[in-house]
């Protein structure tokens, strides 16, 4: 398993997950071009939350078309506190309500598989995971700590 360090956070991707994630980001930009500015947008969520994000963007796009407002999405990511972090400008009350609903839903959906999940805390990290993925995550955290300790000892 490879760890990709982005914004000083561990994002849980294998090489295949990373390729799929980039393709998914590109498909979002194609499907929702009016929601994304022309420059780079950070979309950093694990596979389990992708459907949740797609539903949220679809809802925002409907409101944008219906009400004639301009909304620009700048950042979508997992929060270090175990929730969904969604930042945009131009959101009216209806869009804000959709974002709050998605953030609330994310607290019950496993980031890895999309199944039922709960907030799990381990060594100052919080993620929303099912039981199976929680134990995998803890094991991977131990492996990473062992690798870091080995690198420090070899300095």
Secondary structure, 3 states (H helix, E strand, C coil): CCCEEECCEEECCCHHHHHHHHHHHHHHHHHCHHHECCCCCEEECCHHHHHHHHHHHHHHHHHHHHHCCCCEEEEEEECCECCEEEEEECCCHHHHHHHHHHHHHHCCECCCCCCECEEEEECCEEEEECHHHHHHHHHHHHHHHHHHHHHHHCC
